[in-house]
Every structure is written in C-alpha cells, then in structure tokens.
Amino acid sequence: MNGQSSAKIVAKSGISFGCALAMVISYVNWHSVGWAIFHGLLSWVYVIYYLIRY
C-alpha cells in the first residue's frame, strides 16, 4: 500500500466523500456553484449542520 496505513486511506476517503456530499447538498439546496464550493470547503461541518437543520 505504498507505505500508507489503512487509517490514513480511510481518512482521505472520508474527507473526499464529505466534501463531495457537502457540495451536492449545497448545489441542490441553493443552486449556486459559489455556495457549493464554499460548503465543500467546510465539508462534514456543513453536512452535519444540514442534517440537524433540515
């Protein structure tokens, strides 16, 4: 595995998935690429906020 531990691989996958999920939720909700990019940067924070709020 190129010297990477499985925990690092899982963490990178989780971060990437969280970013993509936040961007999709944001775009569907707000119909704005700018907001989607911003919420993608916030990643899991926005996903958790959205789940609590809606």
Phi and psi restraints in degrees (value plus and minus 20) as a CYANA .aco file:
   2 ASN   PHI      37.0    77.0
   2 ASN   PSI       9.3    49.3
   3 GLY   PHI      59.4    99.4
   3 GLY   PSI     -16.1    23.9
   4 GLN   PHI    -113.1   -73.1
   4 GLN   PSI     120.5   160.5
   5 SER   PHI     -98.0   -58.0
   5 SER   PSI     138.1   178.1
   6 SER   PHI     -85.7   -45.7
   6 SER   PSI     -47.5    -7.5
   7 ALA   PHI     -85.2   -45.2
   7 ALA   PSI     -59.5   -19.5
   8 LYS   PHI     -86.5   -46.5
   8 LYS   PSI     -59.6   -19.6
   9 ILE   PHI     -85.2   -45.2
   9 ILE   PSI     -64.1   -24.1
  10 VAL   PHI     -84.0   -44.0
  10 VAL   PSI     -61.0   -21.0
  11 ALA   PHI     -83.3   -43.3
  11 ALA   PSI     -63.3   -23.3
  12 LYS   PHI     -84.6   -44.6
  12 LYS   PSI     -59.8   -19.8
  13 SER   PHI     -85.1   -45.1
  13 SER   PSI     -60.9   -20.9
  14 GLY   PHI     -85.4   -45.4
  14 GLY   PSI     -59.1   -19.1
  15 ILE   PHI     -87.1   -47.1
  15 ILE   PSI     -64.1   -24.1
  16 SER   PHI     -84.3   -44.3
  16 SER   PSI     -63.3   -23.3
  17 PHE   PHI     -85.1   -45.1
  17 PHE   PSI     -62.0   -22.0
  18 GLY   PHI     -82.8   -42.8
  18 GLY   PSI     -59.8   -19.8
  19 CYS   PHI     -84.7   -44.7
  19 CYS   PSI     -67.5   -27.5
  20 ALA   PHI     -84.0   -44.0
  20 ALA   PSI     -62.4   -22.4
  21 LEU   PHI     -83.1   -43.1
  21 LEU   PSI     -63.7   -23.7
  22 ALA   PHI     -82.0   -42.0
  22 ALA   PSI     -61.4   -21.4
  23 MET   PHI     -86.5   -46.5
  23 MET   PSI     -60.6   -20.6
  24 VAL   PHI     -86.9   -46.9
  24 VAL   PSI     -67.1   -27.1
  25 ILE   PHI     -79.1   -39.1
  25 ILE   PSI     -64.6   -24.6
  26 SER   PHI     -83.5   -43.5
  26 SER   PSI     -65.8   -25.8
  27 TYR   PHI     -85.7   -45.7
  27 TYR   PSI     -61.5   -21.5
  28 VAL   PHI     -84.1   -44.1
  28 VAL   PSI     -58.3   -18.3
  29 ASN   PHI     -97.3   -57.3
  29 ASN   PSI     -64.7   -24.7
  30 TRP   PHI    -126.9   -86.9
  30 TRP   PSI     -35.9     4.1
  31 HIS   PHI      35.9    75.9
  31 HIS   PSI      22.8    62.8
  32 SER   PHI    -160.0  -120.0
  32 SER   PSI     106.4   146.4
  33 VAL   PHI     -88.1   -48.1
  33 VAL   PSI     -57.2   -17.2
  34 GLY   PHI     -80.3   -40.3
  34 GLY   PSI     -67.4   -27.4
  35 TRP   PHI     -85.5   -45.5
  35 TRP   PSI     -56.9   -16.9
  36 ALA   PHI     -81.7   -41.7
  36 ALA   PSI     -62.4   -22.4
  37 ILE   PHI     -84.8   -44.8
  37 ILE   PSI     -65.6   -25.6
  38 PHE   PHI     -80.0   -40.0
  38 PHE   PSI     -67.3   -27.3
  39 HIS   PHI     -89.7   -49.7
  39 HIS   PSI     -48.8    -8.8
  40 GLY   PHI     -83.8   -43.8
  40 GLY   PSI     -56.3   -16.3
  41 LEU   PHI     -87.3   -47.3
  41 LEU   PSI     -54.0   -14.0
  42 LEU   PHI     -95.7   -55.7
  42 LEU   PSI     -45.3    -5.3
  43 SER   PHI      35.9    75.9
  43 SER   PSI    -139.7   -99.7
  44 TRP   PHI     -84.1   -44.1
  44 TRP   PSI     -45.0    -5.0
  45 VAL   PHI     -81.0   -41.0
  45 VAL   PSI     -65.5   -25.5
  46 TYR   PHI     -88.6   -48.6
  46 TYR   PSI     -59.2   -19.2
  47 VAL   PHI     -81.0   -41.0
  47 VAL   PSI     -65.8   -25.8
  48 ILE   PHI     -86.5   -46.5
  48 ILE   PSI     -61.7   -21.7
  49 TYR   PHI     -78.7   -38.7
  49 TYR   PSI     -65.3   -25.3
  50 TYR   PHI     -82.9   -42.9
  50 TYR   PSI     -62.3   -22.3
  51 LEU   PHI     -83.7   -43.7
  51 LEU   PSI     -59.0   -19.0
  52 ILE   PHI     -91.7   -51.7
  52 ILE   PSI     -63.5   -23.5
  53 ARG   PHI     -90.9   -50.9
  53 ARG   PSI     -62.4   -22.4
